[in-house]
Amino acid sequence: MARHGLVKRAPATAAMDVISRLCGLHAQVASSAEAMLAARVEDPPAAQDLLDRGELVKTWSMRGTLHLLPANEYGMWQAAFSTFDNFLKPAWSRASGLWPEDVERLIGAVGEALDGSLLTREELAVAVEQRTDARTGDLARNSWGSVLKPAAWAGKLVYGPSDGRNVRFTAPPPYDPVDPEQALLEVTRRYLALNGPATREDFKRWWGIQSPARAGKMVEALGDEAVQVDVEGERRWLLSADVDEVAAAEPSGATALVPAFDQYVVGLPRDVEALLPAEHKARVYRQAGWLTPCVIVDGRVAGVWDDEGEERWA
């Protein structure tokens, strides 16, 4: 809880540091991103204001979900996202209707269309259609944006200011390229600093890749920076520099209300009874990827909550 900023709120001046440490704010629901920051920062700046000032960037990120990321770290995150290859797999192609060569054409078309432009989804779809074909343009109109994610991961697209109720896209802010392998090392460090001790399966789920073995190799690439520790008979990974602090940690008595899709709940191991009783797991991690607002007490999910005044579970 302390590493997630849920024991003591930080001052407003540290808001960007908090967002960086959290690996961004989950932004599938805009109000949750605002509440996530408010749970950790006293009198926090509005996330939308940070976006409007260019301090944050909104884009599809890990697990293909929308996040608000610090603009000055965009190069690192984009380099790490560039290693995603699920859209090159036959299963993704069959589901999306786009094969690898189609995706490359789409990425190129999006990059050309957004170079110096701010376009609504419909405007972007028209521009893509003009540069590819009618079928690809129609797919780009899809409200879920699935086929646009590869363009975001390739560093060709981020969200721009909305036009009323219409979402708009633009090119990313200027950034210095980062070596993808170095970027993956940094992502792995940040994940373990925030969520360790963790298994490779935990990391696989958080990062959004298919193979636990691949996630394990990402951790092993840290070399001596990471170490396996025994947590009640189970081997989990932790940053070497954090071992003494974690071993010495004591319950703080802290209680926190966290919103839907909170990063604490996203990163929580889902098979540890002491953190989340199995009988309540389905009430927290619901269908269609929905994550319920939770009551966290000394690191444990002790209940769920809503703003309707209804008793749910505790």
N, C-alpha and C positions, 0 to 999 in steps of 0.2 A: 504493500500500500504506500509506503514511503517513497519508493522509486517511481510509483505512478502519481505521486503528488497528492495522495488522498489522506495523509495524516495531518499535514499542515499546509494551508494555502500559501502560495507564493505571492509576492507583491505584483501589482499590475505591470511594473517595469520588467518583470521576468517572464511575461506571457510568451514571448517568442522562444525563450529557452525551454519552457514547459512543452510547447508544441513540438520542438525539435526532439526533446527527450522521449516524448510519446510516439515518435515516428509518425507525426502528423495527427490530424483530427479526422476521424471517420465522418464522411460527409454525405452518405447516402440520404440522410434526413438532415436538412440544414439546422433545424432546431436542436438536434442532438449534438452537433458540433459546438454550438453556442453553449449548451448545458455542460458538455464535457470540459470546456475551458473554465466555466464558472465553478465547477466542482473542485478546481485546483488553484484558482487565481482569485485573489481579492479584488473586487471592482474591476473585472477584466474588460479589456477593449472588445468591442463587437468583432467577431470573426469576419463579418461582412465588411467592416471598415478596414480591417487588415488586408482583405482581398482588394478592396477599392484602391488602397494605397500601394498596392503591388508588393506588399510584404509576404503575402501568401499566394500560392498557386493552387488552383483546383484542377485535379486531373484524375483519370483512372489509374489506380495504383495496385498494391499487392492484393491478390485474390480477385483482381478485376473490379474492385470497389472504388468508389469515389473518396478521395482524401484531400484535405487542405494541407499543403506542405510548405515549409519555409522557402521563399523564392531564392534565397541565397544558397540553398542546398539542392536546388532543382537538378543541377548537373550530375550530382552523385546519384540521386534517386533515378533519374532518367537512364543513366548508364546501367544501373542494376536492372531496371525494368526491361532494358533492351535485350536481356538474356532470356526473357520469357519466350517460349517456343510452342506453347500449347496450340496456337492458331496454325501451326504447321502440321498438326496431327490430323489423320484422316477423320477421327471422330468430330473434331471441331469443323472441319470442312463440310462434312455431311450435315451437321446441324446448322451451319451458317449459310451454306450454299456457295462459299468462296474457297477455292483451292489456293495453294501457296502462290502460284503465279498471279492469281486474281488479287490476293492480298497485297503483293508488291505493287501492283498497278494502283490499287486503292490508296496505299500509303503515299505513293508519289503524287497522286491526284490531290489528296488532302493537303500535302505540303505545298504544292503549287497554288492551290486555291486560297490558303490561309496566309500566304506570304504577304504581309502588310495589310491584311484584311481582317474584318470582324464580321462573321457570318452566322445567321440563324441556321438551325438544322436543315430547314428546307432550302435555304440559299446554298448551303454547303452540298446538299444532295444534288442540286441542279449543277453545281460546278463539277462535282465528281462525275455525274452522268455525261457532261460535255467532254470530259477527259477520258472516260472509260466506255461505259455502255448503260443502257436503260436499266438493266437488271441490277447492276452494282449501285446505281443511283437510288433505286427503290430500297435496296437493303440499307443504304446509309440513312434513309428516312426513319428507320425503325426507332421507336421511342426509347427502347432500352439501350440503344447505342452500342450493342455488342460488336458490330463489325468495325466500329471506329476505335475500339480499344487498341488494336495493333498500331494505329497511327499515333495514338497517345504515347504508347510505350516506345515508339521509334523517335519520339521527340518532335513530332510534327503538329501536335494539337494539345491545347489546354482550354479550359473554360474561360470565356471572357465575360464582361458585364452583360447581364440579361437585358433584353428589350421587352419591358413589361413582363408578360408571362412566357415569353419566348426565350429559350436558352440560346446563347450564342457562343461560338468557338473562335479561337484566334491562335496565332503561332505562340510558342513559348517565349518567355523573356530571354534576353541574351544570357548565355552561360558558357563557362569553360568546359570543354569535353573532359570526361573522366574515364580512365581505363575501366572497362566493365568488371574485370576480376578484382580490382582494388575496390570498386563500388560494392561488390558482393561481400567482401571482407568487412567493410564498414557497416553494411546492413546487418550482417551476422553479429557483429559486436553490439550494435544498438539493440538488437532483439534480445540477446542474452543479458545485457545490462538491465533491460526493462523487465524481462519475463523469466529469467533464469532463477532456479535450476529448471531446465526443460529437456524433454526428450527430442529426438530428431523428428518424431511424429508430430509433436507440438509445433515445431518450427516449420515443418512441411505444410501443415494446415494454415499457419499464420502467413507464410510467404505466398502460398497458393500454387504449389507445384505438386506433381503427381507422385513423385518418388521419395519415400523416406530415405533411401540410400543417397539420393542426390543432396537432400538436406543435411544428412550426416557428413557428406564430403565437404559441404560448405563450412560446417563447424570445424571439422578436422583441418581445414585449410588455415585456420587461425594458429595452428601449431601450439606453442607453449602458452599462448594467450587464453586458451580454453582448457578446462580439465573436467573429467568425469568425477562426480561426487555421489555418494551413497545417500539416498533419501528413503529411510525406512525400508531398505532392501532393494530399492530400484535405482538403477544408474541413470543419472541425469547430468546434462552439461551446464557448466557455469563458467563465467570469466574467472581466470585464476586470481586476478586482482580483487575479486569480490568475495572469495571464499571465507576469509576471516570475519568480514562484516555480516555475511549471511548466517554463518554459524553462531555468531554472538547475538543475533536479533532476538528480541523479546516482544511479546504482545504489547501493543501500545494502548489498547482500549479504544482505538479509533473506529468510528462508524461513519460511513459515507453513503449518500444516495447518488447513484450514477445513472445516466440516461440510457436510452436504447442505443445499442451499438457502441457502448463505451469501450475504450481500448483495454481497460482492465479485464472486462468480460471476454473480449475478443481473444486476448492472449492467455486466458486462464486454462490450465490443464483440465480436460473434460472427463478424466477418469480417476480423479483423486477424491475419494469420499470425504476427506477432511475439509476440502475446499468447496465441494458441491455435492450434497447427497444425491445418489443416483435416482432416487424416487422423484426428485424435483428437476432433473436435468432437462426434461422436455418442456418445462415451463419457462426455462431460461433461453434455451436454444430451440427456437420454434421453427415451424415449417416455412419454406421459401426464404430461409436464411435470416429470419427476423430474430434479433436479440433483444430480450425484454429488459426494461429498466430494473436495476437490482439494488438491494440493500446489502452493503458489504460491512462486515463486522470482524475486525482483526484478521482480514484477508479472506474470510469465509463468506460465501454467498448465503446470507441468512434469510433472504426473502426477496420478493419482487414487489414493485409498487407501481401505482399510476396516479394521475391527478384527478381521478373521479371520486375519490373518497371511499373507495371500496376496500374492504379487507381481503387480501389475496392469499398470503401465506407468510409465515414467519416461524 
